[in-house]
Amino acid sequence: MGYSQSQKELLKKLPKVDELIQTLSDEAPRRVRVTACRDVLDSLRSYILSSQEPDPDSVKYETIKKQIEMRLASLLMPSLRPVVNATGVVIHTNLGRSLLPKEIFQSLLDIAGRYSNLEYNLEKGIRGSRYSHVEELLCDLTGAESALVVNNNAAAVLITLETLAKGREVIVSRGELVEIGGSFRIPDVMAKSGAILREVGTTNRTHLRDYESAIGEQTALLLKVHQSNFQMVGFTMAVSVSDLAELGAIHGVPVFEDLGSGNFIDFSRYGIMHEPMVQESLAAGADLVSFSGDKLLGGSQAGIIIGKKEFVDRIKENPMNRAVRIDKLTLVALEGVLRLYQDPERAVKVIPTLNMLCLPSDELKSRARRLQRRLRALKLPGILINTVETISRVGGGALPLQQLKSVAVALTPENKAFSAVRIEAELRKNEPPVIVRIEEDQVLMDIRTVQEEDYRIITQAVASAHSRLSK
Ligand SMILES: *Cc1c(COP(=O)(O)O)cnc(C)c1O
């Protein structure tokens, strides 16, 4: 198939990459500038070749240059970047789980850009341990004998099972063979660790005698797993950690609890359901407890293992520990957050995850009104702006039944140009992106997870979404 005269002419008029590059600021690396030019020229070429009557203006030098500058800007933008979380899901795994407290930002910068005593004992002038920076803190906060931190809780569970139960049996209730999401499933992790899963009980009811009759020569561990993202109601029965610990002690079998989220704070004091605390699990007699650093704890991504020294020491010495070890930036953040827990009253105020979970309803209402005022001041025809009651979620596989009463600012489309779906898409394309929820053709922005600096961003994002959709 031949090309039309106009197609051929336009193709000829396309500038060369080399010419275009000269016109771009040389702040951007040359290879990125080349990519930007090629991308734009390629797409123009396919446009010309695929249309019968291509628009002659499409090859205008100014038009092309503008497109290239836009493409360059998007290539230069970091891929991992901040977003506004207006979903009301506090520990939103897709949006980075927990926000670190501002109190610790400086120490992150210091450790990132300077040498540190990460593995250096300053007193003795010899090699030290990276775990020393948080071990005492963890023991002090939880009452544990010993502590270790690894990359995340999935790694904590894997290395604990590998160390203590490889080639031997681990007894777990059928009601606790959970999948957390993102492919973390207890039976699969167990298989990877080389431990043999010995399931006992039924889905809804497991008794102490079920564990008891499964204990034998091959038993290495009694494992209890927090159900995390679901809860069973009705005719159910589970064995408590203290009963398991008693049974384990009689038979000389250690008890390991994977707490999942793990928290130091008694949430029932703040009008939230009680979530098993790390200290409680230890006090009930668990020999080892593992939990995440960035779920309810509100710190950095980490897996924390605490408990009896003899077991923690064996895990520390496992060669696998090197493969799952914690990074210094994670570690400095975790140390900072753990220090904040030394004053629990203050921790609830300054650790964002805790603060957001415990926001009183008066505060939520007044914040929502503040955002509503700012948005109404934009005077946007076609979109109704008001506040509505809504439910926030804890997220992060914690407290799945907890409904947190909250307030959202709702954008209700009043004409065809502004469907909730289109508004949501525009807000998501904003820079920084604003992530919202849609309910019944309304865009909901739950104020609970909106940060101080986000009010201005949301206001600007809604204004520009409105102007783009009005065109
Ligand atoms: C979340 C969770 C994990 C995995 O923790 P990560 O820190 O995400 O690796 C393991 N076990 C349970 C019970 C969990 O809830």
Ligand as a Chemical Component Dictionary entry (heavy atoms), coordinates in Angstrom:
data_LIG
# 
_chem_comp.id                   LIG 
_chem_comp.type                 NON-POLYMER 
_chem_comp.pdbx_formal_charge   0 
_chem_comp.three_letter_code    LIG 
# 
loop_
_chem_comp_atom.comp_id 
_chem_comp_atom.atom_id 
_chem_comp_atom.alt_atom_id 
_chem_comp_atom.type_symbol 
_chem_comp_atom.charge 
_chem_comp_atom.model_Cartn_x 
_chem_comp_atom.model_Cartn_y 
_chem_comp_atom.model_Cartn_z 
_chem_comp_atom.pdbx_ordinal 
LIG C1 C1 C 0 0.925  -8.708  57.533 1  
LIG C2 C2 C 0 1.188  -10.029 58.075 2  
LIG C3 C3 C 0 2.368  -10.706 57.746 3  
LIG C4 C4 C 0 3.373  -10.134 56.795 4  
LIG O1 O1 O 0 3.954  -8.974  57.325 5  
LIG P1 P1 P 0 4.780  -7.988  56.365 6  
LIG O2 O2 O 0 5.392  -7.007  57.317 7  
LIG O3 O3 O 0 3.808  -7.423  55.425 8  
LIG O4 O4 O 0 5.805  -8.822  55.676 9  
LIG C5 C5 C 0 2.577  -11.940 58.293 10 
LIG N1 N1 N 0 1.683  -12.500 59.139 11 
LIG C6 C6 C 0 0.528  -11.881 59.475 12 
LIG C7 C7 C 0 -0.425 -12.569 60.395 13 
LIG C8 C8 C 0 0.248  -10.612 58.952 14 
LIG O5 O5 O 0 -0.886 -9.982  59.291 15 
# 
loop_
_chem_comp_bond.comp_id 
_chem_comp_bond.atom_id_1 
_chem_comp_bond.atom_id_2 
_chem_comp_bond.value_order 
_chem_comp_bond.pdbx_ordinal 
LIG C1 C2 SING 1  
LIG C2 C3 SING 2  
LIG C2 C8 DOUB 3  
LIG C3 C4 SING 4  
LIG C3 C5 DOUB 5  
LIG C4 O1 SING 6  
LIG O1 P1 SING 7  
LIG P1 O2 DOUB 8  
LIG P1 O3 SING 9  
LIG P1 O4 SING 10 
LIG C5 N1 SING 11 
LIG N1 C6 DOUB 12 
LIG C6 C7 SING 13 
LIG C6 C8 SING 14 
LIG C8 O5 SING 15 
# 
